[in-house]
Amino acid sequence: MRIAKLIARPVMIMALAVTGCAHTAPSPGSEGEAIVPAAVTRMFDRGLAVADEYRVTTIRERRFTHEQLWTTLAPLVDLEAFTVREEGRSLQGRSIMTVTFGEGPVTVLLWSQMHGDESTATMALTDMIRFLGEATSDPLRNRLREELTIVMIPMLNPDGAKRFQRRNAIGVDINRDARRLATPEARILKRVRDRVDADYGFNLHDQNPHTQAGREGPRAAIALLAPAADIERSWGRTRSRARLVASAIAGALQSGIPGRVARYGDAFNPRAFGDLMQQWGTSTVLIESGVLDDDPEKQQLRALNVAALLMSLDLIASDGLSIVNGVWYDRLPPNRGFTHDLLVRGGSLILAGSGPIRVDMAFAWEDGVDRTRLVLSEMGDLEDEYALEVIDATGLYIHPEVPFLSFDSSGAWLFLDMEAVITLRRGPDRASEPVMRIGGNR
């Protein structure tokens, strides 16, 4: 299936909902009908088509290094359309580069992979760079070139990317270093923002797969946030503009992945870049890529990022935020974390040498994105615990299998944090009827 067909929707009737930039907290439902204008959906669909046509196929997996990224980008940015600049180096000496496109009066800063294991948007930026470099006769590309100056930092944390880990080489979370600017990576981001005096910013991340869109919703595919600039979470002009951009993305996604878009918590964090960017005058939108079913390398989410970003840039370039209804953002369900992937409640554990033991068992996927290797995370009375999936094993018997069940001279042992395989059976005897196997090939 072509990426452009990833989101199928009817053409919606244009409904202009002029919102303005109120300096007070917006109240959900106060801005008319939440109907997405056809112009917004057309922009988003155009972005999906770009994601399909300009996919950079040399990067197909979410784990790649700084060297692999720039081997891919080098021929794409060796064009008159871009300015490529080394802004500094990471703790381990890897270059941190900006790619700049356009000569317009409005400046937009996009930074990705400040967490080294969050690469979905980095892949999306490579596709956007290819489009901006090659599509020289495309009206969208030329509109962006004339109206915007787009500055991209595709990989802010190259040391973390080397080991596919969140933090930098000395274990500092760069996104919690906006206040002290103790790390070279954080100083580079602040210096670039100040140099270009960014009007808009896009803080691009992947979020924990253990998050849902609301209390009872499915796992979130995308979470959005217009971060607060102060502890009161007030709505000045800078944050209000960010809200409209986030709302446009929310509205465009609502028919394609209904129920899979959430609103990230907006408690003010004085150490975080998104929050301080708002203070510094850059209208900043956080985009967190979560998970979609059957998308272990996040290629569908990559396409959605391309579409969301190009649509947002087009709205900014064409002064189109006046048609965006802020309630599309306000009405998003909250991003909610859950503790366990799977919870088996009410069963009786069978171990050699002991009678049935009433226990609940909680499990987690070692990799929550591609759901490989289920491990046992907790045992006991888990009646009040919460999980994405709950299996009622009342009246059934839990028969553990190897390898997390082992024996020595003392008896049987079950080990947490090891790959788990259990069989639920009708009776305590291992020859009794099996009902369900959990783990292994489940």
C-alpha positions in Angstrom: 0.0 0.0 0.0 1.3 3.4 -0.9 2.0 5.7 2.1 -0.2 8.4 0.5 -3.1 6.0 1.1 -2.2 5.4 4.8 -4.9 7.8 5.9 -8.2 7.6 3.9 -10.8 10.2 4.7 -13.7 11.9 3.0 -13.3 15.5 1.9 -14.6 17.6 4.6 -16.6 20.8 4.2 -14.6 24.0 4.8 -15.4 25.5 8.1 -13.4 28.6 9.0 -12.9 28.9 12.8 -10.9 32.0 13.4 -9.3 31.6 16.8 -6.9 34.5 17.6 -4.3 34.3 20.2 -6.0 34.8 23.6 -3.7 35.5 26.6 -6.0 33.5 28.8 -6.4 29.7 29.1 -8.6 28.5 26.2 -11.8 26.7 27.2 -12.6 23.5 25.3 -15.7 23.8 23.1 -15.7 27.6 23.1 -14.6 28.0 19.4 -17.4 26.6 17.4 -17.7 23.3 15.6 -14.6 21.1 15.6 -14.8 20.4 11.8 -11.4 20.2 10.1 -11.2 22.6 7.1 -10.7 20.9 3.8 -7.6 23.1 3.3 -5.9 21.5 6.3 -6.7 17.9 5.2 -5.4 18.7 1.7 -2.1 20.0 3.1 -1.8 16.9 5.2 -2.6 14.5 2.3 0.0 16.3 0.2 2.5 15.7 3.0 1.6 12.0 2.9 2.2 11.9 -0.9 5.6 13.5 -0.3 6.5 11.0 2.3 5.7 8.2 -0.2 7.5 9.7 -3.2 10.6 11.0 -1.4 11.2 8.2 1.1 15.0 7.8 1.6 15.2 4.1 1.3 18.8 3.7 2.6 17.4 4.2 6.1 14.7 1.7 6.8 15.2 0.8 10.4 15.0 2.9 13.5 18.5 2.0 14.7 21.2 3.9 12.9 24.3 5.8 13.8 25.5 9.4 13.2 27.9 8.0 10.5 25.1 6.2 8.7 22.8 9.2 8.8 25.3 11.6 7.3 26.5 9.1 4.7 22.8 9.1 3.6 22.4 12.9 3.9 25.6 14.0 2.3 24.5 13.6 -1.3 21.1 15.0 -0.6 22.3 18.3 0.8 25.1 18.8 -1.7 22.9 21.2 -3.6 22.5 24.9 -3.9 19.3 24.7 -2.0 20.9 24.1 1.4 23.4 25.5 3.8 25.1 22.9 5.9 26.9 24.0 9.0 28.8 22.3 11.8 27.5 23.9 14.9 29.8 22.1 17.3 30.7 18.7 18.5 29.3 16.2 21.0 31.1 15.0 24.1 32.8 12.3 22.1 33.7 14.6 19.3 30.9 13.8 16.7 29.8 16.7 14.6 26.4 18.3 15.3 25.1 19.8 12.0 22.4 22.1 10.9 20.7 21.9 7.5 19.1 25.2 6.4 16.6 25.7 3.6 14.8 28.8 2.4 15.3 32.5 2.6 12.0 33.7 4.1 11.3 36.1 7.0 9.8 33.5 9.3 12.4 31.2 10.9 11.5 27.6 12.0 13.8 25.4 14.0 13.4 21.6 14.1 15.5 19.4 16.2 15.4 15.6 16.4 17.1 12.8 18.3 18.2 14.7 21.4 17.4 11.3 22.9 19.6 8.9 21.0 17.0 6.1 20.8 14.2 8.3 19.4 14.8 8.4 15.7 11.4 8.4 14.0 11.5 12.2 13.3 15.2 11.9 12.1 14.0 9.6 9.4 11.2 12.0 8.6 13.6 14.9 8.3 15.8 12.9 5.8 12.7 12.5 3.6 11.9 16.2 3.9 15.4 17.2 3.0 15.2 15.0 -0.1 11.9 16.7 -1.1 13.2 20.2 -0.5 16.3 19.5 -2.5 14.9 17.6 -5.5 11.3 18.9 -6.0 12.5 22.2 -7.5 9.3 22.9 -9.5 6.9 21.9 -6.7 4.7 24.8 -5.5 4.8 23.7 -1.9 8.5 23.4 -1.8 8.9 26.9 -3.4 6.4 28.5 -1.1 8.3 27.2 1.9 11.6 28.5 0.3 10.2 32.0 -0.2 8.3 32.4 3.1 10.4 30.5 5.6 13.9 29.9 6.8 13.9 26.3 7.9 16.8 25.2 10.2 17.0 21.5 11.0 19.2 19.6 13.5 18.6 16.0 12.4 20.6 14.4 15.2 21.4 16.4 18.3 22.7 13.5 20.4 25.0 11.5 18.1 26.8 9.8 21.0 23.5 8.4 22.3 22.5 7.3 18.8 25.7 5.3 18.6 24.5 3.0 21.4 20.8 3.7 20.8 20.3 5.0 24.3 18.3 7.9 25.6 21.1 9.9 27.3 24.4 11.3 26.1 27.8 9.8 26.6 28.0 10.7 30.3 24.4 9.8 31.1 22.8 13.3 31.0 19.4 13.7 29.5 19.9 16.6 27.2 16.3 17.6 27.4 16.7 18.3 31.1 19.8 20.5 30.5 18.1 23.6 29.1 18.6 25.6 32.4 22.2 24.8 33.2 23.5 24.1 29.6 26.2 21.9 31.1 26.5 19.7 28.1 27.9 20.7 24.7 24.8 19.3 23.0 22.5 21.5 25.0 24.7 24.6 24.5 24.6 24.0 20.7 20.8 23.8 20.6 20.5 27.0 22.6 23.1 28.8 20.5 21.4 27.8 17.3 18.0 29.0 18.6 19.5 32.4 19.6 21.4 32.8 16.3 18.5 32.2 14.1 16.0 33.8 16.5 13.5 31.1 15.8 9.8 32.1 15.5 8.6 28.5 15.6 10.2 25.3 17.0 9.4 21.6 16.6 10.8 19.4 19.4 10.7 15.9 17.9 10.7 12.8 20.0 9.6 9.2 20.4 7.7 8.4 23.6 7.5 5.4 25.8 5.4 2.7 24.2 3.8 2.2 27.6 1.4 5.1 27.0 -2.2 5.3 26.0 -4.5 7.9 24.6 -6.7 8.3 27.6 -7.6 6.0 30.5 -9.3 3.3 28.3 -7.8 4.1 24.9 -5.4 2.2 22.8 -1.6 2.9 22.8 -0.9 6.4 21.6 0.5 6.7 18.1 1.2 10.5 18.4 1.2 12.8 21.4 1.2 16.5 21.0 2.0 19.4 23.4 2.2 23.2 23.3 4.5 23.4 26.4 3.9 25.8 29.2 6.3 28.7 29.6 5.6 29.2 33.3 4.4 27.3 36.4 0.9 28.9 36.0 0.7 27.4 32.5 -0.5 30.7 31.2 -1.4 31.4 27.5 0.7 34.2 26.0 1.0 34.9 22.3 4.0 32.5 21.9 2.3 29.5 23.5 -1.1 30.3 21.8 0.5 30.1 18.4 2.1 26.7 19.3 -1.4 25.5 20.4 -2.8 26.3 16.9 0.0 24.4 15.2 -0.5 21.4 17.5 -4.3 21.7 16.9 -3.9 21.5 13.1 -1.9 18.3 13.5 -4.5 16.9 15.8 -7.3 17.8 13.5 -5.6 16.3 10.4 -4.9 13.0 12.2 -8.3 12.6 13.8 -9.9 10.7 10.9 -6.8 8.7 9.9 -5.8 7.3 13.3 -8.9 8.0 15.4 -8.3 7.5 19.1 -4.6 7.2 18.7 -3.6 10.8 19.2 -3.1 12.2 22.8 -2.2 15.4 24.5 1.1 15.3 26.5 1.0 16.6 30.1 1.8 20.3 30.3 3.2 20.7 33.8 5.9 23.3 33.6 9.5 21.9 33.7 12.2 24.6 34.2 14.9 22.2 32.9 13.2 21.2 29.7 13.9 22.7 26.3 10.3 22.8 25.1 9.2 24.9 28.1 12.2 27.2 28.0 11.9 27.7 24.2 8.4 29.1 24.9 10.0 31.5 27.5 12.6 32.5 24.9 9.9 33.5 22.4 9.9 30.4 20.1 6.4 29.0 19.6 7.3 25.4 20.2 5.3 22.2 19.5 6.3 18.8 20.9 5.6 15.8 18.7 6.1 12.4 20.4 5.9 9.4 18.1 4.5 6.3 20.0 3.5 3.1 18.3 1.2 1.8 15.6 0.3 -1.9 15.2 2.4 -3.8 12.7 4.9 -0.9 12.5 8.0 -2.2 14.3 10.4 0.1 12.5 8.1 3.1 12.7 7.9 3.6 9.0 4.2 4.5 9.1 4.9 6.9 11.9 7.7 8.3 9.9 5.3 9.2 7.1 2.9 10.7 9.5 5.7 12.9 10.8 6.5 14.1 7.3 2.9 14.9 6.7 2.4 16.7 10.0 5.6 18.8 9.6 5.0 19.8 6.0 1.4 20.7 6.7 2.5 22.8 9.7 5.2 24.5 7.7 2.7 25.2 4.9 0.2 26.7 7.4 2.9 29.0 8.8 4.2 30.0 5.4 0.7 30.8 4.0 -0.4 32.6 7.2 -3.1 29.9 7.4 -3.3 29.4 11.2 -6.4 31.6 11.3 -8.5 28.7 9.9 -7.3 26.4 12.7 -9.6 25.6 15.6 -7.8 25.3 18.9 -10.3 22.8 20.3 -8.9 20.0 18.2 -5.9 20.1 20.5 -7.9 20.9 23.7 -10.1 17.9 23.2 -7.4 15.3 22.8 -7.4 12.6 25.5 -4.5 12.9 27.9 -1.4 10.9 27.4 -1.5 8.2 30.1 1.3 5.8 31.1 0.6 2.3 32.1 2.8 0.1 34.3 2.5 -3.3 32.7 1.9 -4.7 29.2 0.1 -7.8 30.3 -1.5 -8.8 33.6 -2.7 -12.3 34.4 -5.1 -12.2 37.4 -6.7 -14.8 39.6 -4.8 -17.9 38.6 -3.1 -20.4 40.9 0.6 -21.1 40.4 1.7 -24.7 40.3 5.3 -25.5 41.3 6.7 -28.9 42.1 6.7 -29.7 45.8 4.0 -27.1 46.8 0.3 -26.8 46.5 -1.4 -24.2 44.3 -0.5 -20.6 45.2 -2.8 -17.7 44.3 -0.8 -15.1 42.5 -1.3 -12.4 39.9 1.5 -12.1 37.3 2.5 -9.0 35.4 4.6 -9.0 32.2 6.3 -6.5 30.0 7.7 -6.6 26.5 11.5 -6.1 26.5 11.0 -3.9 23.4 7.6 -2.3 23.6 7.7 -1.2 20.0 8.1 -4.5 18.2 6.9 -6.6 21.1 9.7 -9.1 21.4 10.7 -11.1 24.4 8.0 -11.1 27.1 9.5 -10.9 30.6 8.0 -11.4 34.0 8.0 -8.0 35.8 6.0 -8.6 39.0 4.3 -11.3 41.1 1.8 -11.3 44.0 -1.4 -9.4 44.8 -1.7 -7.1 41.8 -5.4 -6.5 42.1 -5.0 -2.7 42.0 -2.3 -2.7 39.2 -3.1 -1.5 35.7 -2.0 -3.0 32.4 -2.8 -2.5 28.7 -4.1 -6.1 28.5 -5.7 -8.1 31.4 -6.4 -11.8 31.3 -8.8 -13.2 33.8 -7.3 -16.6 34.9 -9.8 -17.2 37.7 -10.3 -21.0 38.2 -7.2 -21.7 36.0 -3.8 -23.0 36.9 -0.5 -21.4 35.9 2.2 -23.8 34.8 5.5 -22.1 34.3 7.8 -23.3 31.5 11.6 -22.9 31.1 13.7 -20.7 31.0 12.5 -18.5 33.8 11.6 -21.5 35.9 14.7 -23.4 37.3 15.6 -25.8 40.0 18.4 -26.4 42.4 18.9 -28.4 45.7 16.6 -25.9 47.5 13.7 -26.4 45.1 12.0 -24.4 42.3 12.8 -20.8 41.5 11.0 -18.2 39.4 13.0 -15.2 38.3 11.8 -11.8 37.5 13.1 -9.9 34.4 13.7 -13.2 32.5 11.9 -14.3 29.4 8.6 -15.8 30.6 6.6 -18.7 29.2 3.5 -20.0 31.0 0.6 -22.2 30.1 -2.8 -21.7 31.7 -4.5 -25.1 32.2 -7.8 -26.3 33.5 -6.2 -28.3 36.4 -3.1 -28.5 38.5 -1.8 -31.5 36.6 0.4 -30.8 33.6 -1.6 -33.2 31.6 -4.8 -31.2 32.1 -6.4 -29.3 29.2 -4.4 -26.2 28.1 -6.4 -23.0 27.7 -3.7 -20.5 26.7 0.0 -20.2 26.3 1.6 -16.9 27.2 5.1 -15.9 26.0 7.2 -17.7 23.5 5.2 -17.8 20.3 2.1 -16.2 21.8 
